Amino acid sequence: MISTKKIHPSDKMPVFQTWQDELSAVVDNIDELFALLELPAPPKTQPSSKKFPLRVPHAFINKMQKGNPNDPLLLQVLPDTKEALSVQGYSTDPLAENHHNPTKGILHKYDSRVLITVTGSCAIHCRYCFRQHFDYAGNQPNTQQIDEILAYINKNSQINEVILSGGDPLNLSNKRLKLWLDKLSTINHLHTIRLHTRLPVVLPNRIDNELIELLKSQSKSIVLVLHINHPNEIDTSLSDKCHALKAAGITLLNQTVLLKNINDNADTLAQLSHALFAAGILPYYLHILDKVAGAAHFDLPIEQAVAIYWQLLERLSGYLVPKLVQELPNRPFKTPIDIYQFDQMAKNTKSS
């Protein structure tokens, strides 16, 4: 539902009692967002997609720079007319996930890992999301179908890791999340449960004491993979929550998507790696953008990505350098980018 609340630049950010209240009050109106950021009224041509509308929590808006229409956090969530362009090579299912969907709620692309779409909901709609066209309605497992998923994992003993995804698994209540974790903990050949989430970044209050205790109590290893693209996304609130998770024995990793005009330079990415490590998070992946329809304007040539990566290697200690990868359809693993090949190609071009 589109918000009808009128916001004026002088208004303060609202204060919420619970993370659920904060989640239910996400901004879904461009005029409201612009007013909060003290920006001029958006152009009348600003798109408003019914299938993938604006959706951003106040906590994330609060990290944006007021008065800056090119703020790197704002650009990640602001709908753009370029999304309507049809660009060759970009599709609604860029990773061919529909071909790896053996039962409702499961994506099984990699031999030893299986991904469960536990929810179709996110606290934020990132405009480059590779699952923005995904059929969540057809892949949303109900309580009865959880047993079918468990049966599938049980009979495939090569699976040793489960990824809870979506959507965002931390959009679930602690009670619902506990149901999944308790069920998965009964499978002997599983040793790790991974949660891929952006909630701690865009709504840090989601990491409450009850959730920390729930994750701490698990018999399986728990890995939280965060999605942070820019150093401005890391503030004191997020850092405090991450240190609390780490103190509870949770492994924290981060994956970043390389995005044009947002983080496509070595300075920003180096700052990000240092900020992540200071918050107790280890840089994990730097992703080449998935070729999803509507996000082509975020992409950049792979040669440029490799040039940036070489600069990162010069500036950062090895443990601060994420792996540069691309996820391609029908591959049994994430594909590492051959930076030597592209470096040689660049040198050959210069010398010719």
N, C-alpha and C positions, 0 to 999 in steps of 0.2 A: 504494500500500500504506500502511495506517495504521501510524504509528510506535508501537512498544510500549515505547520507552525511557522510563524514569521520570526526570523532572526535578524537582529540589527547588529552592526559591527561593534557596538558598545556592550553587547551582551557577553557575559562570561560563559566559559564552557560549563555545562551542567555537572553537578556532582551526583554520583550514583551510589546507592547503598550496597548493591551486589553486582557481580559481573553479569548475571542474567539480565538485570535491569539495563545495564550498559549495552548488552548485546541487542536487546529489543529496541533500543533507541538509536540504532545506527542511522547515519544520515543517508537518505536516498533521494534527495532533491538537490539539483545543481545550484539553484538560487540560494538555498540555505547554506550549502558548502561555500559558495563564493562570499556570502555575507560573513560567515565565521572567519574567513581568511582575509577579510577586508579588501576584496577584489572587486573591480567593476562588474556590473551585471554581465552574465555570460551572453555570448551571441545567440540570436534567435535560432540560428542553424545548429546549435549544440544538440547532438543526438540524444535520444532517450530510449534505449533498447528495452523492450518488455521482457525479452528472453534473458538478457544479461545486463540488468540496470546498474546504475551507480549504487554502491553499497560500501560505506566506510565508517568505522567507529570513531567516536569523539577523541579517544585516546590517541589514535593515529593522526587525526587532524591536528591535534595539539602539538605534534612534532613538526608540522609543516611551517614554513616561514610565511608569516602574514605579508600580504601585499606583493608576493612573488608568483606570477602566473606560470613560471618555469621551475617552480620548486620540484626537485626530483621525486619527492614522495607524492605530491599532487599528480604529477604526470603518470604515475603508475595506476591511478584509480579513476582519472577523469576520462569519461567517454569522449571519443574523437570521431569526426566525420570520416577519417581515413579507415575506420573499422568496416565501413560499408563497401569498400573497394574490393573487387575480385582480383586477386593477384595469383598468377600462375605459380604452382608449386606449394601453395598453402591450402590446407584442407580442414574439414571439420573433425577428422580423426587422424591427426598427423603421425601418431605412433601405432596406428592399426590396432588399438586396444580392443576393438570389437571382435577381432579374430582370436583373442586370448581370454575369452570370457566363458569358461567351461560351465559355470553355474552362477546363479544370481548372486551378485555381491563380490565375486572373485575375479581378479585379473592375475593370470599365471603366465608371465612372460619369461621369467628367469627360473632355471631349473630348481635352485635351492630356496627360492623366496616366492612368497605369494602375497599379493596385495588385496586387502579387503576394503571395499568402499562402504564404510560403516555409516556414512551420512552423505547427503548431497548438498549440505549447507556449509557455507563459509561465513565468517564474520565480515569479510571484505571481498570485493570483486576486483581482482587485479586484471587489468585490461589485456594482458598477454597470456592469461591462463590457458594452458593447453587442453584443459577439460571443460572449457566454457560451452562446448556443444555436446558434451557427454550425456547419454541417456540415463540420468540418475533415477528417474521414475521406474525404469525397467531394471535397475540394478540396486534397488534399495531393499536390503534383506530385512524381513520382519523377525520377530522373536523366534517363530517356528523354523524359519529358514537358517537361523544360526546353526542349528544342528546339522543341516545339510552341508554347510560350509565346513564345520568341524569334521564331518565324515569324510569330506574330500581331502582335507589335510591329513587326517589319520591314515588314509589308505595310500598316501604318497609320502613314504618315509624319507625321501630325499629332501623334503622341505624341512629346513631347520630354522627358518626365520619368517615371521609374519610381519607385514607392514600394515598398520592401520592408517587409512587415508580417507579420501572422499573427493570433494568436500574436505572438511577439516575435522579430524576425530575429536579435538577438544571442544568442538561445538556441542558434543554430547554432554549430558549431565554426568556428574561423578558416578551416580547410581548406574546409568546405562553403560558407562565406560567400564565400571567394575564387572558388570555382567560379561562383557567381552573378555576382559583380562582373566577372570576366574575360569571361564570356559577354556580359553587357550592354555592356561596353566596345567590343565589335565593331560595335555598331549606330550608324551615323553620325548619324542624326537625333536621337539622345538627347543631351542636354547635362547633365542632372542626375540623380543617383541619391539618393533620400531614404530614410533608415531611420527608422521610427517605433519607438521603444523605451522601455521602462521599466527595462531591466536596469541601466544605470549608476546609477539612483536606488536600486534595491532590492538591488543586488549590485555595488558599485563596482569590485570586483576583476576584473569581466569586462573592463574597459578595460585590457588588458595591453599591453605594448610591441609585441607581434606584431600585435595588432589596429590599434593606432595607425599602425604602419608600413604595414599593408595599406591602410588608408583613405587615408593620405598618398600612396601610390604610384599612385592611380587617375587615369586621364586625364579622367574626367568630374568635374564638381563634386559634392562629397559634402556632403549636408545631414543632420544628425542632429537629429531632432525628439524631444525628451524629453517625458515626461509627469510633471509635478510639480504637485501640488495644494495643498501646504501648505509654509510656510517651514521647518518642522521636518524636512522631507525633505532639506534641503540641509545637509550637514555638511562638515567639512574634507576628508574622503576624496573625496566627490563633487566638491567644488570643485576639488581638485587634479587629478582626472581630466579635468574639463572644460577646465581651463586647458591641460593637455597636448594635448587634442584640438584646441583652438583654435590652439595654437602650431603644430600640424601642418597648419593650413589648413582645418580642418573648420568649417563653419558650424553653430552651435548655436542651435536655437530651442526654445521650450517651448509646450506646450498644456496648459491646465488645464480640468478639468470643475468647474462650479459645483455644490457638494454641500451639501445641508442639514445643519446642525450640524457641518460640517467646515471650510468656508471661506466661508460665506455672510455675510460682512461685509467692509466696505471696509478695516478695519484689517489683517486677515489677508492680504487680496489685495495691499494696498500693500506690506506686509512681504515678501510673496513676490516681487513685482516687483523690489524692491531687492536681495533675496538672489540672485535669478536673475542680475541684471546684474553683481553682484559676482563671480559664478562664471563670467562670460563667456557667459551665455545670454541671448538676447533674448526677452522675452515676445511670443508670437505669437497664440495664440487663447485666448479664454475661452469655453468651450462651455456652452450650455444642455444639460442632461442629455438624452441620447437616450432615447426612450420604450421602454425594453427591459423585458420582463416580469421581475419580481423586484426591480426597482430603484426603484419608485415612491416609496419612503420617502426617497430621496435628493433627490427633485425639489423645486423651489420655484416659486411663481408667477412668470411672466415679468415681471410688473410689479415684483416684489421684486428680480429680477435687474437690471432697468433702473435702479431706484433706487440699488442698490449701485454700478452702473457710473457713474452721474452723480457719485457721491462719489469714485470713483477718478479721474475726469477732473479733479476739483478738487485732488486731492492729489498727482498724479503728473505728471512731465514726459511729453510726448507719446510719446517713444520707449519709455517704460516701461508704456504702457497697451496691453494686448492687445486684439485685435478681438473684440467680443462677437458670437458667431455661433451659429446653430443648423443642424444638418445634417438636412435633410428628405428623405424618399424621393422619388425620381424628379425631383430638381432637378439641373441641370447644374453646380451650384456650391454652396459653403456659403453659407447665407443670412444676410447681415448683419442684426442686429436694429435696427429703426427706433426708436432711443431717443427721438426727438422725438415720434413718434406716441404712445408709451406715456407719456411725460412729460406730454403734453397731456391724455391720457385721465385721468391721475391728478389734474391740476389741475381738470379739469371735474368730477370726482367730488367733490373737496373743496368746490368752489364751489356745488354743487347741493344 
